[in-house]
């Protein structure tokens, strides 16, 4: 009783009533739970990275359709649902029309381009061998073991007995698909890849149309997970991310279109075969900064090599002219408002995301970095440091 009175007089008893060695452990336990939960969320994101990036691609399509719907408001003062329907049908009609009008030409030029690149790759390999650069060791590694000898089949597989039965009955889905491919031939592998691509495309289209149909509900749904006093600021951050992605997408679309037209026109003027497909792949690969233009340039130079040294030099000139136009003309003026990130930072981000997430990470590196940039500016620079973000 005397101890309680002394504690009450001096004010040493904590508000939660905990005394002794247990005093102050509740915040420590809460911090530990927070750290464990954060690690679990990171692990789940890592395991589901491909699915999350697929969802992000669908959100990008939704942002694009939402931008088209917003733009139609100034031309057609009709309900939003009708404007979204018009925008979606216009995009689908454009893609179908391009496939119908130029599909046969693109397919033919694509086959010819593939054969040309294969032939020119063999020419380059022979030229390297003539100049003392041998690729025999590299070719010998394909399908061989560590000692350079063909690896016997079934060395690591159990022979006979219950082990053989278990290994056959408990095969992974990947091995089953491999067996189906070997049994049905190359057509099975093509069909599986086509099915996978169509499935991913349908998921992206469904998510994009769903997000564009009612973006406010998804925005408000995310904001509701925040504390009440932070919801207004969270809504502002989401609005900033959406505006940045819209400006970047439409600017990138203009850039890709200009690159396609300039590359196609320049190569066609030089008389290089497959100019349409070469311009199309250059425009599509422009979506991926740094890495995409390099791949497009290699394909253009390999294809032009079949037409002689003059055609090769001309194609190199067209490629350099188009890249100069993009780097010093299009990007600084079109993307300045949407995304202003130094090229070295973009390349480093592509390397990191490519190592972590593969091809999806490389393709979606720039929009992901745009989102991260908005988060850092509005939540760290403005909120934590109290400094204005760069305009």
Buried (B, 14 or more C-beta within 10 A) or exposed (E): EEEEEEEEEEEEBEEEEEEEEEEEEEEEEEEEEEEEEEEEEEEEEEEEBBEBBBBBBBBBBBBBBBBBBBBBEEEEEEEBEEBBBBBBEEBEEEEEEEEEEBEEEBEEBBEBBEEBBEEBEEEEBEEEEEEEEEEEEEEEEEEEEEEEEEEEEEEEEEEEEEEEEEBEEEEEEEEEBBEBBEEEEEEBBEEBEEEEEEEBEEBBBEBBBBBBBBBEEBBEEBBEEBEEEEBEBBBEBBEBBBBBBBBBBBBBBEBBEBBBEBBBBBBBEBEBBBBBBBBBBBBBBBBBBBBBBEEBBEBBBBBBBBBEEEBBEBBBEBBEEBBEBBEEEBBEEBBEEBBEBEEEEBBEBBBEBBEEBEEBBBBBBBBBBBBEBBEEBBEEBBEEEEEEBEE
